[in-house]
Amino acid sequence: MSRKVKITVVAIMTLAINMFLVHGQAEGSEKALFDGKTFKGWEGDTTNMWRIENGTLLGGSLEHEVPHNDFLCTEKSYSDFVLTLKIKLTGDEGFINSGIQFRSERMKEPAHEMKGYQADWGEGYWASLYDESRRNKTLMAPDAAQILQWIKKNDWNDYEIRAEDRHIRLYINGHKTVDYHEDDADIPQEGVIGIQIHGGGKALVAIKDIFITELKE
């Protein structure tokens, strides 16, 4: 092997090692946000609205109409991360909707509401990105016909939220549904994560297998 070739091989190996080290520093280890048994690390109305059954977080009711939006939130704030979970939404009376808040905050008036990004979930909003109690609009949504081929109604679905800098991507059952860049520099890019049950319907949301990988600079 010539000296020139040796130098080239060493340079390539060095580059590969550096890329590996950078990636290792950029991604932390995956952590469970829900232990399957307690509300440790979470806060909300765990007396009337939220409960735990068989390792699953449940919010809402199929017997009584949910009176208003309600959220179960993490006590910790997050900025850049990959969040994965399984979600199932059931109900057929009234407005049946749920979603996952992120980079969000609780409001003071009314105290049961939240403000921030929401990975939406429900008829007409499947796997879309909504801006809850702020711009009050869908920021980006998948094709209405295509999404129905990807989701499983009244059953478990794998939801992934990837938030990196001002770039947000949503995936449902392995399919990318949203690829959004935030252009408004005034919109906060850090906050708590919250599970929503929407008011106005007899609805029940179930969430389990919640894991987060924090992305570091």
PyMOL commands that set and color helices and strands:
alter all, ss='L'
color gray80, all
select helices_A, chain A and resi 3-26+144-150
alter helices_A, ss='H'
color red, helices_A
select strands_A, chain A and resi 27-32+42-43+50-53+56-60+70-78+81-94+97-106+114-122+129-132+137-140+157-164+167-172+175-181+191-197+201-215
alter strands_A, ss='S'
color yellow, strands_A
deselect
rebuild
show_as cartoon
